Amino acid sequence: MDRLEDPLAPSSTERGSAEIPPEDAHAFYRGIFWAATDAILVADAAGRYLDANQGAATLLGYSPEELLHMHVQDVVASDADWTSLEYERFLHEGTWSGELELRRRDGTLVPVEAHATVVERQGGGPVYLSVIRDVSARWAAERARQEFLAMVAHELKTPLTAILGHAELMQRRASYSAEGTKIIISQVKRLRRLIDDLGEVAHFAVGQPALRRASMDLTALARESAAQAVTVTPTHLVRIEAPTQPLLGWWDGDRVAQVLQNLLANAGKYAPAGSAILIRVEARADAALVSVIDEGTGIAPEELPRLFERFYRTESATRSGAEGLGLGLHICKQLVEAHGGQIWVESALGRGTSVFFTLPYTQPPAE
């Protein structure tokens, strides 16, 4: 089928109002049609394509010439009855807008937003023009939002269920339960961690985390974190290797402690009970190097590049049902980079995981 000579040619009145010489109007409007980044398809009343721009060819993977031998139903991924019904409604009403999926030449589906309308041709009857835009990013964002809400609801529901259950049990028995109170307190702390993590991420979205720097001893902080780890990972032995002398730098002690607490909590989730977790602190030329090393299940190579993404959870975390929103490492990255440092992970399946981060020895500004 030959492409129409000029399916969208404006009337003489329109050409005059645009002050385009009649002899140049065809090339002018044809150039706009062809160069538009959105896909544009022109069909007849039977749904056969009469014209297609380069945007349509790029979106669907066909050449414009191939599209001229195709029908609306050849590219719309919905069933034929739905496509026919909607096309008939469009012909009757003269306009159609909505979202749907189109099938590319390679068989993959692409979600699009389409706006269709009738265009009257001078002396040639109407044609049916569709302007189509790829909305894959919007659909992906919506899926991510739905998955995030489901994940948050699940993570919040679990501790709330435990809290409610033990509180109701004590109420029915009209007696105090030390074990029940212990569980309630631990679940409230879990809820607080989840809420704090969400608050941190929301804050990071609008700017780099604020630091309250002061001269501090990193060795002392690491030893304190190791001592406190018993409340985070009570079934593990936390060891520390650090210089005997103070390791001083201009850091935010609370934020560095937060990084260590997150890394220790992560290590405790995936390392077998009774195994050791090592905190190592080293003095380098320009920065301190801290590492947290566990003897856990390890991480697959293909997952390593995504570990610091917001809400990302490894396959092993998902399968094991380990708690968390996938925010811990993301928060660590933000805090380390706010100090001017770097953070990275080395791991192999069955060989444990090592998380490293650096803290440059930043000096206070001169007064």
N, C-alpha and C positions, 0 to 999 in steps of 0.2 A: 504494500500500500504506500502510495506517495504521500509525503508530508504536505499538508495544506499550504497553498501559496502564502497565505497570511491569515491564520484563523483569528487573530486578535486585532486585525486592522481597524483603526478608529474611523469613525465617520468623517466626512469632509468638514462638518461643523466642529468636531473635536480637534481636527488637525489645525483648523484656523484659530481656535481659541488658544492652542498651545504655541501658536506662531512658528510652526514647523513647516517648511516648504513641502508641498504635496509630494514632490519627487524624492524627498528625503525621509518621509514619514515611515515607509516600510522598513528601511534599514534601521531607523532610530528605534522603533518599537520592537523590531526583531532582536536588536542588540540587547535591549532591556530584558526581554523574555529569556534569551539565551544565557545572559550573565547572572541572572538572579540566583542567589545561593540556595533559596528554598526550592524544593522540587515543584515543578509545574507540569501538570498533565492535562491534555485537552482530549475529550471523548465526544462521541456522538450519542444519540438517544439509545442506541443498542449497546452502549458500553464499550465500543471499539475505540482504541486510542488513535487520535488523529495527529497529535503532536506531543512532543516531550522536550524539555530543555536539558541542559547538561546536569543541572542539579538532580533531576529525576534519574538520569543515567547513573550518576555517582551513588545516589542513595540505594538504587535497586540492583546495580551491577550489570545491567543490560546496556547496550548501546542505544542511542535514540532511534536508530533505524530498526532495531529489534523490537522496541516497544510499539512501533507502528503496526506490527503484526499480532499484537496482543490485545487482551480484553481486560476490563476491570477485574473480573473474577480470577484472572490469572495471577494477580499480584496481591489481592486482598486475602489475608489468611483466615478470615472467618468463613463459616460454612456457606455454601452457595445460596441456600434459602435466605439467610440473613443478608447477604450481599445484594441479592436481587430485590428483597423487600426494601432495604434502605435506599437502593438506587432508584426504585420506583417512587419512593417518598420524595427523594431529591428532585426527580423530574416533575413531580406534581407541585411541590412547594417552591421550587426555584432556588433554594439554598439548603446547605447541610453543613453542620459543624460537629466535630467529635473526635475522639481518640480511638484508634484501632491499630492492628498490627498488619504490616505488609510482609510478604515473603520475597526475599532477595533471590537472585539467580542461584546462589550457592545453597539455598534451602533454609538459611537462617532467617529469623524473624526480627523485624525492627519496629518498635512502637513509634507511632507518628500522631501528630495533631493535624487534622485536615479541615480545610475550609473550601467548600465547593459552591459554585454559583453559575448561573446561566449568563452567557455572553451572546448578545445578538450580533450576528454578522450582517453587514450591509448586502442585501440581495442574496444571502446564502443560508438564511435560517440560523437557528441558535446552535451554539456548541456549549459544552459543559466543562468548565474549567475548575481544576482542583489545585489548590496551593497546599503543599504538604511540608511539614517540618519534623525532623527527627527529635523525639523527646525521650531518647534512651536515658539521658542523664537524669531527667525528671522522674522517670519510672524507677530508676535505680535508687535515687534519693528517697522516694516514697517507700520502696521496699526496705531500705535501710532504716527508715524511721519506724516502720511497723515492727521490724525485727528488734530494734532497740527498745521500743515500748514493751514488747512482749518479754524481752530479757529483763528489763527493769522490774516489770510486774512480777515475774517469777522470782527474781532475787529478793525483792521486798516481801513477797508473800511467804517465803519459807521461814524467815525468822519471826515474822508476825504470827504465823501459825503456831510456832513453838512457844512464843510468849503467851499467847492467848490460852493455849492448852494447859500450860502449867499454872497460870493464874487461876483458871476455872477449876482446876483440880484442887488447889489450895482452898478456894472458896467453897467448894462442895464439902471438903473435909473439915472446914473451919479450923484449920491448923497450919502452922508454919512448916515449910519444907526447905531445909537447907539446900538440898540438891536442886529442887525446883527453882529456888532463888538464884542459885549459881547459873543455871541454864538461862534464866530470864536475863540476868546481867550480861552473860556472854552474847546473847542474841541482840540485846540492845546495843552493845558495842559493835556488833556486826552491822546493824542498821546504820549506826553513826558513821562507820567507815564508808559504807556505800553512799550515804548522803554527802559526806565530806568530799568523796571522789567526784561525784557529780558536780558539786559546787566548784571544785578546783578546775575541772574541765571547762565549765561555763565561764569562769574567770579568765582562763588562758585564751579563750576564743576572742576576747576583746583586747588582749595585750599580754606582754611578757610578764611572768610573775614578779611581784615586787620582792626585793631582798632587803633584809636588815643585817648588813655585814658588820662584823666585828672581829677583832683578832681572837682566834680560837685554836685549841689543840685538837687536831684531827685524831691523834692516837687515843686521847682520853675519850673522845666522842665514840670512837669505834668500840672501845672496851665497854663503855656504858651501854651501847646498843647490843653488844653480845650478852651482857648480863641481863638485859631486859627481854631478850629473845625468848626466854623460857615461857613468857606469857603468850607469845605469838606462835612458837613452834615447840611446845612442851615435850614432844616425843623425839626431838633431835638433840644431838650434842653440837653446840655452837662453839667453835674454836676461833682464836684470833692470832694472827701473825702480824706484828707491828713493831716499829722501832721502839726501843726502850726510852729514848729521849722524846720530848714533846715535838710534834710536827705542826708548826704554826702556819697559819694562812689567814687571809681576810675573807671569811666566808659567813654565810648565814647558818648558824649551828642548827636551828630548828628545821630548816629546809634540808640540810644534809642528813640529819637524823631521820627525816621523813623518807628520803631516798633509801637509806639503809633498812628502815622498817619495812618498806614495800618489797625490797629485794629479798629480805629474810622471810617474809610471809610467802612470797612466790616460791622460794626454795623449799619451804616447809610443805607446800601443797604437793609437790611432785617428787620429793625425795622420800625413799622408804623410811618408815619409822625405825628409830635406832641408829640411822646413818648420821654422818657428820656433815655439818655446814661450816665452811671456812670463810672468815673475813680476813682479807689480807690488805694491809696498808703499806705502801712503799713511797719513799721520797725520791722523786725524779728531779731533773735539772730545773724545769720550769713549772711543774705541776705535781701534785700528789696523785698517785694511782691507787684506786680502791677496787678490790674485786670481791665478789661473793660467789663461792664455788660450792655446788652441791653434787651429790652422787645419785641424782634422780634418773628418770627415764630418758632424758635428753629430748632434743627438738629436731624434727626433720629439716634437712637443708633448705627445702623450698619454702618453709615457713619463716625462716630467720629474717628475710627482708621486711616482713610485715609486723614483727613483734611490737614495734613502738607505735603502731597505728591505734587510733582511738577505737575502743570496743572490739579490737581483734582478740580472738581466743583461739588457741591452737586446737588441732583435732583431738589431741590427748586430753586437753582440759574439757572439751565438750563431751567426749566419751565418758570420762570419769565423773562428770557432774561436779567438778570443782567449783566452788563458789567464786563470785566476782563478776565484774562487768567488763573486764578486759581494758581497764583504765590504768592499772598500776604502773606498767612500764611506760605508758604514754606520759603520765605525770612525772615519773623519774626523768625522762628525757627533757621535759620542759624545765625542770628545776636545775638539772646539770648544765644545760645549755645557757640558762640565765646566768650561771656562774662563769660562763665562757669555756666550759669544758665539753667533753664528748663522752658518749656512752655507747657501748656495743656489746654483742653477745657472741660467744663461741660455744658451740654445742654439737653433739652427735648422738644419734639414737643409741640408747643403752650405755652411754658413757658420761652422763651428767651434763650439767650446764654451768658455764662461767659467765658472769656479767661483770664488765669492767666499766669504770668511769674515771675521768680525770677532773681535777680541781686546780686550776692555775692559782699560783700564789699572788693574788691580786692585792696590791697595797692600797691603803686609804688615800684619797686625793690630798694633795698638799694644800695646807691652809694659806 
